Amino acid sequence: MRPFDLQRPDSLEHARNLSTGETATLIAGGTNLLDLMKLQVEVPERVVAIDRLGMNEIQATEDGGLRIGALVTNTATANDARIRSDYPVLARAILAGATQQLRNRATTGGNLCQRTRCYYFTNIDQPCNKREPGSGCGAIEGIARLHGVLGTSSSCIATYPGDMAVAMSALDATVEIVSADGSERSVPVRDFHLLPGDTPWRDNVLETGEIITAVTLPALVEGKQLYRKVRERSSYAFALVSVAAIIAMEGDTIARADLAFGGLAHKPWYDPRLSDLLVGKAPDAALFDSAADLLLENAQGYGENDFKIPLARRTLAAVLAEATETEL
């Protein structure tokens, strides 16, 4: 790890001012950043620690939702009685990720901003457009087992590794952001992360000096909430495919269907067309196949990860079957 200047601001404004330079990086729990600094993937000259600035409470909102502060730990969120009762998909997603020790340190804002675990990104001796623009994407012709099959580009096929944001996408949560000039803006979680395109080094919409202050969950949602994570071992492994689902039935037909997917793309994948297809229909295997056809119509494998396409199809069908109590 290279030497760096550690700063502990005493206010959010102070933190914004310290983090406006290109060589400055914010740190909260540090569960991702410190690893990247040890590998010299991230080499900030200044590290701005914001872990003492509050933003560590979960509060009810006026419209019946919940506001989760950016510094609330993953453990606190997953264990909160209101989350477990009203937003179980979020609790289950968080508990499916990392280890208890990491969840004790990882924060809401930091989790959203975590970077890919692509082998080429984390190895500074390998080509990676995300780490070194213009150097190429080693994964396209290399080791691509964990990599994306949706929304990829010729510049990058890395995946977003998190679980929490997948559940938040299904819930249609909103990220609250304060800008360098003190102004505030809100961005839907579904729009917070970016596809690689020609700028794979941009993981999300945050601009220099901007800080996440909270994530807001909408009012309690109707329906059954599920999170299914398919991985190579039962714990401490990133998703090959994951599905967060909120499905409500009205009689024999689907009344609500919000689905988000992990392990498939550079961001949690949400396709609103799936809801349009499913709502108002009676659940059966043919309908689930049609949903998978729509989800995967532009999917592209890269050799080692070709299996993700049929795996996503089977996982989606299994989740929809469980949520609607349909036999396949």
C-alpha positions in Angstrom: 0.0 0.0 0.0 1.3 3.4 -0.9 1.5 6.2 1.7 -1.6 8.5 1.9 -2.9 11.4 3.9 -5.8 10.4 6.2 -8.3 13.2 7.0 -11.2 13.0 9.4 -13.6 15.8 8.6 -15.9 17.2 11.3 -18.8 17.9 9.1 -20.4 16.9 5.8 -19.4 20.2 4.3 -15.8 19.7 5.4 -15.8 16.2 3.9 -17.1 17.6 0.6 -14.3 20.1 0.5 -11.6 17.6 1.3 -12.9 15.1 -1.4 -13.1 17.4 -4.4 -9.6 16.7 -5.7 -9.0 13.9 -8.2 -6.6 12.1 -5.9 -9.0 12.1 -2.9 -11.2 9.2 -2.0 -13.9 8.8 0.6 -13.9 5.9 3.0 -16.6 4.6 5.4 -16.3 1.0 6.4 -13.4 0.4 4.0 -14.3 -3.2 3.3 -13.7 -2.8 -0.5 -11.4 0.3 -0.7 -8.7 -1.0 1.6 -8.4 -4.2 -0.4 -8.0 -2.2 -3.6 -5.4 0.1 -2.0 -3.4 -3.0 -0.9 -3.5 -4.2 -4.5 -2.6 -0.7 -5.8 -5.7 -0.6 -7.9 -6.7 2.5 -5.9 -3.9 4.8 -5.0 -5.4 7.9 -3.5 -3.1 10.6 -2.1 -5.9 11.6 0.4 -8.4 9.3 2.2 -11.3 11.1 3.7 -12.9 9.1 6.5 -16.5 10.0 7.0 -17.4 7.3 9.6 -17.9 9.8 12.4 -20.4 12.1 10.6 -23.6 10.5 11.7 -25.9 9.3 8.9 -26.2 6.1 10.9 -29.9 5.9 11.7 -32.9 4.2 10.0 -35.9 6.5 10.2 -39.5 6.4 9.2 -40.5 8.7 6.4 -43.7 10.7 6.2 -45.1 8.6 3.4 -44.7 5.3 5.3 -41.3 4.3 4.0 -37.9 4.1 5.6 -34.8 6.3 5.2 -31.5 4.4 5.7 -28.5 6.6 6.5 -25.5 6.1 4.3 -23.4 5.0 7.3 -25.8 2.4 8.7 -24.0 -0.9 8.6 -25.2 -3.8 6.6 -25.7 -5.7 9.9 -27.9 -3.0 11.4 -30.0 -2.8 8.2 -30.5 -6.6 7.9 -31.3 -6.9 11.7 -33.7 -3.9 11.9 -37.2 -5.2 12.8 -38.9 -2.9 10.3 -36.7 -4.1 7.5 -37.1 -7.8 8.4 -40.9 -7.4 8.6 -41.7 -5.0 5.7 -38.7 -5.4 3.4 -37.6 -9.0 3.9 -36.1 -9.1 0.3 -33.5 -6.5 1.5 -32.6 -8.3 4.7 -32.2 -11.6 2.8 -30.1 -10.0 0.1 -27.7 -8.4 2.6 -27.4 -11.7 4.6 -26.5 -13.5 1.4 -23.4 -11.4 0.9 -20.0 -11.5 2.5 -19.5 -12.6 6.1 -20.8 -11.4 9.5 -17.5 -9.5 10.2 -17.7 -7.7 6.8 -21.3 -6.8 7.3 -20.5 -5.3 10.7 -18.2 -2.8 8.9 -19.8 -2.4 5.4 -22.1 0.6 5.1 -25.1 1.4 2.9 -23.4 4.1 0.9 -20.2 2.1 0.6 -22.0 -1.0 -0.5 -23.6 0.9 -3.3 -20.2 2.2 -4.4 -18.3 -1.1 -4.3 -16.3 -1.9 -7.4 -16.2 -5.1 -9.5 -14.2 -8.2 -8.4 -13.1 -8.8 -12.0 -9.8 -10.7 -12.0 -8.3 -8.3 -14.6 -9.4 -5.2 -12.7 -7.8 -6.3 -9.4 -4.5 -7.4 -11.0 -2.5 -4.4 -12.1 -0.4 -6.5 -14.4 -3.4 -7.3 -16.6 -5.2 -5.1 -19.1 -8.3 -3.4 -17.9 -10.1 -0.4 -19.4 -11.8 0.2 -16.0 -8.5 0.6 -14.2 -6.4 2.0 -17.1 -8.5 3.4 -19.9 -7.3 2.3 -23.3 -5.5 -0.8 -22.1 -8.2 -3.3 -23.3 -10.4 -5.8 -21.6 -8.6 -8.9 -20.7 -11.7 -10.8 -19.7 -13.3 -10.8 -23.2 -10.7 -13.3 -24.5 -9.7 -14.5 -21.0 -11.2 -15.8 -17.8 -14.8 -14.7 -17.8 -16.7 -17.1 -15.6 -18.1 -14.5 -13.3 -18.6 -11.9 -16.0 -21.6 -10.2 -17.6 -24.0 -11.4 -20.3 -26.3 -8.3 -20.4 -25.4 -4.7 -21.2 -21.7 -5.4 -21.9 -19.6 -3.5 -24.3 -16.3 -4.0 -26.2 -14.7 -2.0 -23.4 -15.8 -4.1 -20.4 -17.8 -7.1 -19.4 -17.3 -6.9 -15.6 -20.3 -7.4 -13.3 -21.4 -5.4 -10.3 -20.8 -7.8 -7.3 -23.3 -6.6 -4.7 -26.5 -8.1 -3.3 -28.0 -5.2 -1.4 -28.5 -3.0 -4.5 -30.3 -5.8 -6.4 -32.9 -5.9 -3.7 -33.1 -2.1 -3.6 -33.7 -2.0 -7.3 -36.6 -4.4 -7.0 -38.0 -2.2 -4.2 -37.5 1.0 -6.3 -35.5 2.7 -3.6 -33.9 6.2 -4.1 -30.4 7.3 -3.4 -30.0 10.7 -1.7 -26.9 12.6 -2.7 -25.3 15.9 -1.6 -23.2 17.7 -4.2 -19.9 19.5 -3.8 -21.7 22.9 -3.7 -24.1 21.7 -1.0 -27.1 21.1 -3.3 -29.1 17.9 -3.0 -30.4 15.5 -5.6 -32.2 12.1 -5.6 -31.5 9.3 -8.0 -33.5 6.0 -8.3 -31.3 3.1 -7.4 -32.2 1.7 -10.8 -30.4 4.6 -12.4 -27.6 5.0 -9.9 -25.2 2.4 -11.5 -24.0 2.8 -15.1 -23.4 0.3 -17.9 -19.8 0.3 -19.2 -20.3 1.6 -22.7 -17.2 3.5 -23.7 -16.5 4.8 -20.2 -16.2 1.6 -18.0 -14.2 3.5 -15.3 -17.5 5.2 -14.3 -19.4 2.8 -12.0 -22.2 5.2 -11.0 -23.6 8.7 -11.4 -21.6 10.3 -8.6 -19.6 13.3 -9.6 -16.4 14.5 -7.9 -17.2 15.8 -4.4 -20.6 14.2 -4.2 -21.5 12.1 -1.2 -24.4 9.6 -0.6 -26.3 10.6 2.5 -29.1 8.0 2.6 -31.2 5.5 0.7 -35.0 5.9 0.9 -37.3 2.9 0.6 -40.9 3.5 -0.6 -43.9 2.7 1.6 -44.6 -1.0 2.5 -45.1 -3.0 -0.6 -47.7 -5.7 -1.2 -46.8 -9.2 -2.2 -44.3 -12.0 -1.5 -40.7 -10.9 -1.4 -37.9 -13.4 -2.4 -34.2 -13.2 -2.9 -32.4 -16.2 -4.5 -28.7 -16.2 -5.0 -27.0 -18.9 -7.1 -23.3 -19.2 -6.4 -20.5 -21.7 -6.5 -20.4 -22.3 -2.7 -22.9 -21.7 0.0 -21.2 -18.6 1.6 -18.8 -15.8 0.9 -19.1 -16.0 -2.8 -20.4 -13.6 -5.4 -23.6 -14.4 -7.4 -23.4 -16.2 -10.6 -27.1 -15.2 -10.9 -29.3 -13.6 -8.3 -33.0 -12.6 -8.4 -34.8 -10.2 -6.2 -38.6 -10.5 -6.6 -41.7 -8.8 -5.3 -44.7 -10.6 -6.6 -48.3 -10.0 -5.7 -51.3 -12.1 -6.7 -54.9 -11.0 -7.2 -57.0 -14.1 -7.4 -55.4 -16.3 -10.1 -53.5 -13.6 -11.9 -50.3 -11.7 -11.2 -51.0 -8.2 -9.9 -47.5 -7.0 -9.3 -44.1 -8.2 -10.5 -40.9 -6.3 -9.8 -37.8 -8.2 -10.6 -34.1 -7.3 -10.4 -31.1 -9.4 -11.2 -27.5 -9.6 -10.0 -24.5 -11.3 -11.5 -25.5 -10.6 -15.1 -24.4 -7.0 -15.8 -22.3 -4.1 -14.8 -25.2 -2.9 -12.7 -28.2 -4.5 -10.9 -30.3 -5.4 -13.9 -33.9 -4.1 -14.0 -36.1 -4.5 -17.1 -39.6 -2.9 -16.7 -40.9 -4.9 -19.6 -41.0 -8.0 -17.4 -43.6 -6.4 -15.2 -45.6 -5.3 -18.2 -45.5 -8.9 -19.5 -46.4 -10.7 -16.3 -49.0 -8.4 -14.7 -52.6 -9.5 -15.5 -51.5 -13.0 -16.6 -52.1 -16.3 -14.9 -48.8 -17.9 -13.9 -47.6 -21.0 -15.7 -44.4 -22.4 -17.2 -45.1 -20.9 -20.6 -45.4 -17.4 -19.2 -42.2 -17.8 -17.2 -40.4 -18.9 -20.4 -41.7 -15.8 -22.2 -40.4 -13.7 -19.3 -37.0 -15.3 -19.6 -37.0 -14.9 -23.4 -37.6 -11.1 -22.9 -34.9 -10.8 -20.2 -32.3 -12.6 -22.2 -33.1 -11.6 -25.7 -29.8 -9.6 -26.1 -27.7 -11.8 -23.8 -24.2 -12.6 -24.9 -21.8 -15.1 -23.3 -18.0 -15.0 -23.6 -17.2 -18.6 -23.6 -16.6 -19.5 -19.9 -19.8 -17.7 -18.8 -22.1 -19.0 -21.5 -23.8 -21.1 -18.8 -25.1 -18.0 -17.1 -27.8 -17.6 -19.8 -29.6 -20.9 -19.2 -28.9 -20.6 -15.5 -30.7 -17.2 -15.4 -33.6 -18.7 -17.3 -33.9 -21.6 -14.8 -33.5 -19.3 -11.7 -36.1 -16.8 -12.9 -38.6 -19.6 -13.5 -37.9 -21.1 -10.1 -38.4 -17.7 -8.3 -41.6 -17.0 -10.2 -42.9 -20.5 -9.5 -42.2 -20.1 -5.8 -43.7 -16.6 -5.6 -46.9 -17.6 -7.4 -47.1 -21.1 -5.9 -47.1 -22.6 -9.4 -45.9 -26.1 -10.1 -43.5 -26.4 -13.0 
